[in-house]
Amino acid sequence: MSDRRLIEGRGLGAVRGERVLFRDVSISAVAGELILLRGANGSGKTTLLRQLAGLSEPQAGDVKRISAHHWIGHTNGLKAHETPRTHLQHWARVWGSDAEVGAVLERLGMTRPANVPCRMLSAGQKRRTALARLLLQPRDLWLLDEPFNALDTEGQSKLAEMIESHRAEGGAVIAALHGAAPVKASREVEL
């Protein structure tokens, strides 16, 4: 692990209605780290990730985004009529990626259902399709909200391998998780 900082959030806070979700949370990630966000449902894990990703403004504190990042939320961001292949081809075009979509689908075990409309896929296949976006465009930081949800044992293993490979190549991951993780974290942040 290096000391190359990829993101830094200082004094972050969030309020929902009359309830304080979290206050004065400082979090930074350096190359090679895996940081797990832990806490009960409604504790603000998703809100914190959205602040780090720039999808919502912190109600207190600030975020310094030093490196490009990927965001995979707890919803998969798939259209019912598109197939895994067309979904990934679309994002490869948008990002100007020269990644081989077929190889990405194969790595995630999605070769067989690659041309099936997403509305007909299982929850795990939809999750694998969303996670495949991580492999289309190299970005140092992955912000993942419940990434292992709906994945079977094989899918969890594939994602764990992706995370470990990303870390070994100098990337970092901040992920919100419930339950046991099939990967070893550098540290955990409790909300």
C-alpha positions as CSV (number, residue, x, y, z in Angstrom):
1,M,0.0,0.0,0.0
2,S,1.3,3.4,-0.9
3,D,0.5,6.8,0.7
4,R,-0.9,8.2,-2.6
5,R,-4.2,9.7,-1.5
6,L,-7.1,9.2,-3.9
7,I,-9.9,10.9,-2.1
8,E,-10.3,12.9,1.1
9,G,-13.5,13.8,3.0
10,R,-13.2,16.0,6.0
11,G,-15.8,16.8,8.7
12,L,-18.7,15.3,6.7
13,G,-22.2,15.4,8.0
14,A,-25.7,14.5,6.9
15,V,-29.2,15.1,8.3
16,R,-32.4,13.4,7.1
17,G,-35.5,15.2,8.3
18,E,-34.9,15.9,11.9
19,R,-32.4,13.1,12.4
20,V,-28.6,13.4,12.2
21,L,-27.3,10.4,10.2
22,F,-23.7,11.2,10.9
23,R,-21.5,14.1,11.9
24,D,-17.8,15.0,11.7
25,V,-16.8,11.9,9.6
26,S,-13.4,12.2,8.0
27,I,-12.4,9.5,5.6
28,S,-9.6,9.2,3.1
29,A,-8.4,6.4,0.9
30,V,-4.9,5.7,-0.4
31,A,-3.8,3.4,-3.2
32,G,-4.2,-0.3,-2.2
33,E,-6.8,0.2,0.5
34,L,-10.2,-1.4,1.0
35,I,-12.3,0.5,3.4
36,L,-15.6,-1.0,4.6
37,L,-18.4,1.2,5.8
38,R,-20.4,-0.5,8.4
39,G,-23.6,0.4,10.3
40,A,-27.2,-0.4,10.7
41,N,-29.8,0.2,8.0
42,G,-30.4,4.0,7.8
43,S,-27.1,4.9,9.4
44,G,-26.0,6.9,6.4
45,K,-23.6,4.5,4.6
46,T,-25.2,5.2,1.2
47,T,-25.4,8.9,1.9
48,L,-21.7,9.0,2.8
49,L,-20.8,7.1,-0.4
50,R,-23.0,9.5,-2.5
51,Q,-21.2,12.5,-0.9
52,L,-17.8,11.0,-1.8
53,A,-19.0,10.3,-5.3
54,G,-20.2,13.9,-5.8
55,L,-23.8,12.7,-6.2
56,S,-25.0,14.7,-3.2
57,E,-23.6,17.7,-1.4
58,P,-22.4,17.2,2.2
59,Q,-24.4,19.2,4.7
60,A,-21.2,19.7,6.6
61,G,-17.6,19.3,5.6
62,D,-16.0,18.9,2.2
63,V,-14.7,16.3,-0.2
64,K,-11.5,16.5,-2.2
65,R,-11.7,14.1,-5.2
66,I,-8.1,13.5,-6.3
67,S,-8.6,10.6,-8.7
68,A,-11.3,9.5,-11.1
69,H,-13.8,7.1,-9.6
70,H,-16.4,4.6,-10.4
71,W,-19.8,4.5,-8.6
72,I,-21.9,1.4,-8.4
73,G,-25.0,2.1,-6.2
74,H,-27.2,-0.5,-4.6
75,T,-29.5,-0.2,-7.7
76,N,-27.9,-1.6,-10.8
77,G,-28.7,1.2,-13.3
78,L,-29.9,-1.1,-16.0
79,K,-32.7,-0.6,-18.5
80,A,-35.2,-3.4,-18.8
81,H,-34.9,-3.7,-22.6
82,E,-31.1,-3.7,-22.9
83,T,-28.9,-6.7,-22.7
84,P,-25.7,-7.0,-20.7
85,R,-23.8,-6.7,-23.9
86,T,-25.6,-3.5,-25.1
87,H,-25.4,-2.0,-21.7
88,L,-21.6,-2.4,-21.6
89,Q,-21.2,-1.4,-25.2
90,H,-23.1,1.8,-24.4
91,W,-20.8,2.7,-21.5
92,A,-17.7,1.8,-23.4
93,R,-18.7,4.3,-26.1
94,V,-19.6,7.0,-23.6
95,W,-16.3,6.6,-21.8
96,G,-14.2,6.2,-24.9
97,S,-13.0,2.8,-23.7
98,D,-11.3,0.3,-25.9
99,A,-12.1,-2.6,-23.5
100,E,-13.2,-5.8,-25.1
101,V,-16.8,-6.2,-23.9
102,G,-16.8,-9.9,-24.6
103,A,-13.8,-10.4,-22.4
104,V,-15.4,-8.4,-19.6
105,L,-18.6,-10.4,-19.8
106,E,-16.6,-13.6,-19.7
107,R,-14.6,-12.5,-16.6
108,L,-17.9,-11.9,-14.8
109,G,-19.4,-15.2,-15.9
110,M,-22.0,-13.5,-18.1
111,T,-21.2,-15.0,-21.6
112,R,-24.3,-17.1,-21.7
113,P,-26.8,-14.4,-20.7
114,A,-25.0,-11.6,-22.6
115,N,-27.8,-11.1,-25.1
116,V,-30.8,-11.6,-22.8
117,P,-32.8,-8.5,-22.0
118,C,-32.1,-7.3,-18.4
119,R,-35.7,-7.7,-17.4
120,M,-35.3,-11.4,-17.8
121,L,-32.1,-11.8,-15.8
122,S,-31.8,-13.0,-12.2
123,A,-30.9,-10.4,-9.5
124,G,-27.4,-11.8,-9.4
125,Q,-26.9,-11.6,-13.2
126,K,-28.1,-8.0,-13.1
127,R,-25.6,-7.2,-10.3
128,R,-22.8,-8.8,-12.3
129,T,-23.7,-6.7,-15.3
130,A,-23.6,-3.5,-13.2
131,L,-20.2,-4.5,-11.7
132,A,-18.8,-5.3,-15.1
133,R,-18.8,-1.5,-15.7
134,L,-15.8,-1.3,-13.3
135,L,-13.7,-3.2,-15.9
136,L,-14.5,-1.0,-18.9
137,Q,-12.5,2.1,-17.9
138,P,-9.6,2.1,-15.4
139,R,-10.3,4.4,-12.5
140,D,-8.3,4.5,-9.3
141,L,-11.2,4.6,-6.9
142,W,-14.2,2.4,-6.7
143,L,-17.2,3.5,-4.6
144,L,-19.5,0.5,-4.1
145,D,-22.8,0.3,-2.3
146,E,-23.5,-3.2,-1.1
147,P,-21.6,-4.7,-4.0
148,F,-22.0,-8.4,-2.9
149,N,-25.8,-8.2,-2.7
150,A,-27.6,-10.8,-4.8
151,L,-24.4,-12.5,-5.9
152,D,-24.0,-16.3,-5.5
153,T,-20.8,-17.8,-4.2
154,E,-19.2,-17.8,-7.6
155,G,-20.2,-14.1,-8.2
156,Q,-18.9,-13.1,-4.8
157,S,-15.6,-14.9,-5.6
158,K,-15.3,-13.1,-8.9
159,L,-15.9,-9.7,-7.3
160,A,-13.5,-10.4,-4.5
161,E,-10.8,-11.3,-7.2
162,M,-11.6,-8.0,-9.0
163,I,-11.2,-6.0,-5.8
164,E,-8.0,-7.7,-4.9
165,S,-6.6,-7.2,-8.5
166,H,-7.7,-3.5,-8.4
167,R,-5.9,-3.0,-5.1
168,A,-2.8,-4.7,-6.3
169,E,-2.7,-2.4,-9.3
170,G,-2.7,0.7,-7.0
171,G,-6.5,1.3,-6.8
172,A,-8.6,1.6,-3.7
173,V,-12.2,0.7,-2.8
174,I,-14.6,2.2,-0.4
175,A,-17.6,-0.1,0.1
176,A,-20.7,-0.2,2.2
177,L,-21.4,-3.7,3.5
178,H,-23.7,-5.7,5.7
179,G,-22.6,-9.0,7.0
180,A,-19.3,-10.9,6.3
181,A,-17.1,-9.8,3.5
182,P,-15.3,-12.3,1.3
183,V,-12.4,-9.8,1.2
184,K,-10.0,-8.5,3.9
185,A,-10.4,-4.9,4.6
186,S,-7.6,-2.4,5.4
187,R,-10.0,-0.9,7.9
188,E,-13.6,-0.4,8.8
189,V,-15.5,2.8,9.4
190,E,-18.6,2.4,11.7
191,L,-21.5,4.8,11.2
